[in-house]
Amino acid sequence: MSASTATGEAAPTTAFRSFVWRRLGTILALAPLGVWVVIHVWNNLAAFRGAEAWQESVTNHRHPIAAAITWVVVLTPLAIHTLWGLGRLKTSQPNNMAYGYFGNLRYLLQRISALGVLGFVAAHLWLAFLQPRFVHGHPERFADIAREMAHHMPTLVVYLLGTMGVAYHLANGVATSAMAFGVGTTARSQKRMERVALVLFVVLLALSWGAIYGLWQAGGAAA
Ligand code: HEM
């Protein structure tokens, strides 16, 4: 016999744990993860100001401890949100064949973009963060990433698509998570949240592709 049927108390505890887990996955995705993503993309725009400015904004940390704290504050929420997201994916039931509504499409795209973001972030973390630091012994160099962007087509395509996936996933995620917190529950406010998501998507995409353009241009000029 399970503890829950014997005491009648385990079920509420389990429900409470699942509620906390669900909210934790959402909150960590918004901050610090989502906020950090926006700052990271913004910092990359320093590509337009040259190698020194880019390295100062993106890869240099004043102190190793500050660097370690940043990584923990970003990577731990990413790991928790990814575990949480994979759990959500397992129980997802898209019904786009039966219902052709925009909301159903957004639900499906949120899940497809999650898988794309997973692949992109894993590759990006290895190639731009872990490999340069721990295999080559230095942070990613501006000249290296700019050259790859300009002369290695797969890198350029992966960055363009990967950042588009992140822009959609985060922008739509902000709108859907607002509902979890009681914002956007009426039809009118849902429409408003839809517009917020669209604006956020366009802004994030413009910033990301702008940064990629800055790197691509610098890589081309250096050749
Ligand atoms: C840059 C990294 C990421 C950011 C900033 C991010 C952000 C977000 C945000 C803000 C939400 C809305 C939360 C909610 O609806 O409660 C969300 C939802 C979701 N995320 Fe992520 N995410 C990222 C990476 C990932 C990864 C790697 C996965 C796993 C494969 C993932 C899977 C999901 C899923 C499945 C949802 C939908 C949950 C639902 O609607 O039930 N995310 N994400």
Boltz pocket constraint, residues with backbone or C-beta under 6 A from the ligand:
constraints:
  - pocket:
      binder: B
      contacts: [[A, 22], [A, 25], [A, 26], [A, 29], [A, 30], [A, 33], [A, 34], [A, 37], [A, 78], [A, 81], [A, 82], [A, 83], [A, 84], [A, 85], [A, 86], [A, 88], [A, 89], [A, 110], [A, 111], [A, 114], [A, 115], [A, 117], [A, 118], [A, 121], [A, 166], [A, 169], [A, 170], [A, 172], [A, 173], [A, 174], [A, 176], [A, 177], [A, 180]]
      max_distance: 6.0
